[in-house]
């Protein structure tokens, strides 16, 4: 697959993959080792929503660069893009996706 990115834009899919896979692994460990509330049947969209929310926070916090000048931090304008969309906008897209996945997962869990 062709990725069109500039500077740290390539980190957007990396942050997403690491967050979602880490959340899935943690979910599996909690279900098998801890049990309790984690052993109950709930929809996988909840786990996906939590992973996307972690990716949102991670991308949001690393979307700007800061340089220390005379003891104060100043923001430096750098063009971090993935597919011509800035990292800051990608973080908001992930927030929307995580909220939709969480809402859908909670609704599916409550219905069953």
Secondary structure, DSSP 8 states (H G I E B T S, - for coil): ----EEGGGGHHHHHHHHHHHHHHHHHHHIIIII-GGGGS---HHHHHHHHHHHHHHHHHHTSSEEEEETTEEEEE----EETTEEHHHHHHHHHHHHHHHHHHHHHHHHH-
